[in-house]
Amino acid sequence: MRALAASLLLGASVALTGTAAAQIEPPPKLEDVSTDRGVQPPVPAGWESDVYCAGWVGSLRERFSGSIISAELVDSQRSFVQGDIVYLNLGTVNDVKAGDEFWVVRPTEDRYILYKPGSETDPVGRVYQTPGRVRVICAQEKTSIAEITASCSDVAVGDSVDPFEPIPIPLVRRTPLLTSCDTPNGKPVGHIVGVRDNESFIATDTVVYLDLGEREGLLPGDFLSVYRYRRQEEGLTSLRTVLGEVVILTTREKTAVAKVANMRDTMQPGDQVEVK
């Protein structure tokens, strides 16, 4: 895997007097570093595991280039991890050659299809997990032998494969959280519709799925406020409680993968999001 994590280089100067050297102070924490104007430098929005292991939300029936049809140790193993050898139903007839890389893709079951909040008939899409990546070692006419070069979870015979493309990790600058007194800004609004790996608890750094995407102008690195409306018992006035914010990692046409960047109160699928 071609690592795309951003890094920040900090320097320290040391004053020497005779044989005695001044003690070098450890570099400041990333959140403490600021420019001359007091603006924090950009930082990565997430880790490689956030963008490469989170998968995506796509249409209910997506097609892929091929699949894993067997494995070198298939007689003694049912699942496979980094370093194991697998066999693909793609070969030179498909223009596959040594060195080609493929995503391993696994669609979730029908019971995990994501729906619009409050609906059981209006699907947002299906989650497509990406348990690993493979690199072709050699190719025959209709098959090829590949090594699992990265694994987020176990890879299995029957998983689909599709050509791999690196995903850049967006660099971002944090801005102040909205308050409950801030009014809607008129920018696109959507919802949290799912949580990575169907986790039941959302916390800071949890990866979530949204029902907003490129058609709403969403881009990796964008921040969205997360909020929930509450009703006053008297007067039935709508009150908006800001719960925190998420940052976009990857986008597709109608959906996005985001990471909880800041949490003021607990979140759950169905909570609304608004582009900052």
ABEGO torsion letter per residue (X at the ends): XBBABBBBBBBBBBBBBEABBBBBBBBBBAAABBBAAGBBBBBBABBAAAAAAAEBBBBABBBBABBBABBAAAAABABBBBGBBBBBABBAAAGBBBGBBBBBBBBBBAAABBBBBGBAABBAEBBBBBABBBBBABBBAABBBBBBABBABBBBBGBBBBBBBBBBBBBBBBBBBBBAABBBAGBBBBBBABBBGGBABBBBGBBBBBABBAAAGBBBGBBBBBBBBBBBABGGBBBBBBAEBBBBABBBAABBBBBBABBABBBBBGBBBBBX
